[in-house]
């Protein structure tokens, strides 16, 4: 398979980029093996994800080097609370998605079926050079799920690593075994969207299944050094029952350990779930209390102003280590080694000697 890093002559995005994860079927169709959806396509057809298509009897990527936009975000927006706090991250996505979540809050990109959405362009080396120029410590593949543009994300991450810039995946983890291994091999951090803890929710609301997501989480914990955190968007009446939250947080403790950060975030009506109410702040607080009771050490509330639920607390002495209000940092009680200044307990994560000072700013970026 052609590697973009070896083809320096390629200056603009190609229409079709070769991929590896597919196989031919006896009836003449080609099956995409990237994700559990296993789309079976005839010549010219696109998968549900929109960006992988059947061309010349193979599966190709049609969004390589193309983006729906670039923006500098605070790393806490991914959300990642234990990975380079306070630093800026150059974020971008493409179009399409391999799930069909009715509540999608980036639906204008993830549900797009228009190539015009991909108006911005940047080949991997160009994108990394821009990130270095604007002093971003990391790059984030986000807004829509990067597993569907694996080849583009991989090549960007390779180029970024050569320049000392880290790569972050914001993903639902809906991917099969072999591409999962390749994709996360190049990532330094990830936030995995655990949308619920029932197969019924995944089938009814997301058009997918829970089991592959749990496999991704176990793989990250057991087989990689990727720093990862988990986010669950709580939707009133759909995935916020005490029983489900209890079962989910107990599973996390048993299979992923007590130190994986877990974010409970507030739903707002969007896309095809406009009739559902906003998530009350008390629901997030209750979910956090359940997770803490079940032994998880670092549990956060998001999409609300909640300094207690947004801050990081020492699991040993209970003192506040990192104060947060939404994406803004305040009090900082970690020493240069990432340990609590009060009791010396090490805080799991990836930290520098001092926090970044980017704050809550969100700045659009144009490629030049």
N, C-alpha and C positions, 0 to 999 in steps of 0.2 A: 504494500500500500504506500502511495506517495506521501512523504512527510513534508509539510510546508517549510520546515526549517532547512531542508536540503534544496529547496527550489527558490533561490533568492530572486529569480527573474519574475516571479509571480507578484505583481504589484496591486492587482485588483481582484475582488472576489470572483471565483468561478461560478458558473451556473450549477454545476453538478460536481460534488466532491465524493470520491469513492469511500465506501465504508466496508466494514469487515463482517458485521454480525447479521448474517442472513443466509438462507439456503433455498434452493429451488424445490418446488413441489411437483409431483407427478402430473398434475393437471395444467402445468405451464405457468402457474402463479409463482411469485417469490415471497417467501415468508421472512419478515423482519424479526430478528431474534434479540433486539436491543432490550425490550421490556416485556413484561408478562402479557401484554395485550396481543402480541404475536400477529400483527396485521399481515394478511395474505393479499398481495397486490398483483394486479395485472399491469402490463406496460402502460405507463402514463398516469397511473393512480398514485395518490398520496395516502400515507397512513393517517390515523386519527391525529397524530401529533402535528401534521401539516408540513413539517420540514424534511421528513424522510419520504422518498418517493421511489417508484420503480422506473428505472431508465436503463435501456439496453440490457434487460434481463439481470439487473442487479439493483441493490438498494443504494441510493445516493443521498447525500445531504445537500439540501438546496439553500441553506442559510449560512454557509461557511463565509466568514469575513463580513457578515452583515449584521446590523444591530438595530433595535428599535430605539436606541438612545444610550448615551453615556452620562453618568452623574457621579459626583463625589458625595458620598454618604458618610455619616459616622458609623463606625463598625458596630456600634450597639444597635443599629437599625436592622441588622441582618436576621435575628438578633444574636449577637455574640457578646457575652459579658466577661468572659475569661480569656479573651484573645486580643492582645494589644489594645487595651481600653483607651478610649479617647483619641484614637488615630483615625485618619481619613482612609476610605477605601474607594477605589474607582470601580463603580458598579455598572453592569450592563446586562442586557438580555437580548433575545431574538424575538421570535414569534412562535405561537403554538404551544401545545402541552400534551403529554400522554395520559393525563387524567382529565376528567370533565367535571370538576367541582362546581356545584351550583352556587357556591358562596364566594367564588374567586374574586379577590380584591385587586388583581391585576388583569382583569378579563380583557381589557382593551388590547393587551399584548398577548397573553396566553391563549386567548380564544380567537385571535386574529386569523383570518384566512386570506389576507391581502399581502402580497409581497411589498406593496407600498409602505407597509408598517416598517419594513427593514430599510429605511431610507439612509441611515448612517452606515458608513463602511470603515473597517479597520482590519488589516491583516495582522497576524499575531505580533510581529516585531514592531509594527507601527503602534499598536495598542500599548505594548509594554514600554516603548520609548516615551509615549505620552504620559503614562502613569509615573515614570521616573521623573519626567520634566515637572510635573505638578506635585511631586513629593508625596505620592500615595504609598503607604507601606504595604498595601495588599490590593489585589484585584478580586472582585466578587462576581461570580456568575449567578445572576439572580433575576427577579421580575418574572421570568418563566423558567421552567425546570431545565437545568443545563445538561441533564443526561441525554436529552433529545438532540443536542448539538455537541455530543461527546468529542468528536474529532476536532472541532474548533476550540472547545474548552481545553482539551488536552494540549494542543499546539501552543495556545496562549500560555498555559501553565508552564510548559517546558521553557518557553522564552522568558517568562517571568522569573523562574528559578535561576536561570543563568545570570540575571541582573539583581538577584537578592530580593526580589519582590515575591511575596507569598500569595497563594491562591486560595480562595474561599468558595465553596459550593453551597448554595441555598437550594435544597432539593427535597422532594417528597420521598426520595429513596425508592421509587418504583422502577426497578431495573433488574435484569437477570444476572446470573452469577458471573459469567466471563466479562461482560462489559463493566460490571460493578468493580471487578478487580482492577481493570485498566483505568477506569475513571478516577477512582479514589487513590490510585498510586501516585497521581500527580497533584493531589490536593493537600494543603497544609491544615485546613480547617473546614468544618461543615456545620450547617444547621439543617437538621432533618425535621421535616414537618410531619409529625405523627398526628394525623388528622382526627383520629378517634381510636377507640379500642374495641370496636366491634366490626365484624365482617359486614353486617347489615348496613352500617353507616357508609362504609367504603363502597358497597354495591349501589345503594340507593342515592347517595349524595355525590359520590365521586366517580362512579363508573369504573371502579377498580376493586382491589382486594387488599386486605390488611397484611396477610402473611408475608408477601415479599418485602414489605417495609420493615417488618420485625427482623427478617433475615439480614437486611441491610444494616440495621442497628447493631445486631450481634456481630456481623462481619467487621464493622468499624471498631468495635470494642475489642474483639478477640484477635483480629488479624492485621490491624494497621496501627500506625502512630498518629493518625489524623486526630486533631483535637475537634471534638464535636459536641454540640448542644442540641437540645430538642425543643420544638415549639408545638404547642397544641392550642389552636384557636377554639375557644369555648362558645358554642352556639346554643342559646337557651332552648331547652327541650329536645335537643338532638344528641349531644355528647357530653352533657354536664352533670349527669346524675352522680350521686355520691358513690354508688356501687361501681360504676364504670371508672370513675377517677381512682377509687380504691384499688381496683384490679389493675389498672394501668400502672400506677405508681409502685405497686408491689412487684409487678413484672419488671419494671425498670430497675428496681433495687436488686432483684434476684439475678437478672441477666446482664445488666450494664454497670451495676455498682452504685454506691451511694453518692459518688462525686460528680456524676454527669449532670450538668446544669439543665434545668427544665423550666421552660417559659410558658406560662398560661397567659394568652392574650385575648383581648376583647374583640368580639365580632361587631361589625356594623353592617346594616343591610346593604347588599350589593348583588349585581348580576341577576341571578334567578331566584334569590331569596330575599327580595325586597320587603316581604310581609313579616319577616321575623324581627323581633325586637332587638335592640342593642343589648349587649351583655352587661348586666349590672356589676358594679365594682365589687359588691359583696360576694358574687359568684367566684370571681378571681381569688379573692381573699380566702374563701372557703376551700377552693381547690388547692391553694398553696398550703393551707393548714393540714389538709389530708395528706399531701405529699410529704410534708415535714414529719407528721406523725408516723408515717410509714418508713421513715429513716433516711429520706433524701436530704442531702446537706445544703444544696444550692437551688432554691426554687424562687422563680421570679414572676411578677405580674407585669403585663405589657399593654400598650395602647391606652393607658390611663396614667394620671398623675398619682403615684403611690410611692413615696420615698422609701417606706419600709419594704414594700414588696419589690421595689426596683433595685435596692441596695444589696451588696454582698456582705454577709455576716460570717464571722469566724466560726467554724464548726466545733472548735475546741473551747474557746472562752466566751463566745457569744458577742464579742465586740464588733462594731461596724468596721469593715475593711475598706469598702468602696461605696461612697454615697452617690446615688443616682436619682435624678428626677427626669423621667423620660430618657432623653439621650444626653443629658448634661451631667457631667461628673462634678462632685463636690469633695468632701473629705476623703483623704487617701491615707490608709494606715498599713500599707505594705512596705517592707524594706526592699533593698535593692535585689535581694534574692527571692522576692515573691513570697515572703513569710509575714505572718501577723506581727506587728510591732509590739503587741501586748504580751503574747504568749509564745511566739516563735513557730506556730503551726504553719506548715507550708500550704499555700492555696493552689489547688490544681488548676492548670491552665498555661497560657503562654503570655508572660508579662515582661515588660522592660523595667529598668530601674526607676523610671518616672512615667506617670501617665501622659498620654497625648493631650493636646489642648484644642482639638478640632471643634468640640462642642456639638451642637445640634444642627449645624448648617447643612444645607443640601444645595449643591452647586452644579448646574448642568455644564457639560464639557463638550466641546466640538473637537473632532480629530483634525489635525493640520498636517 
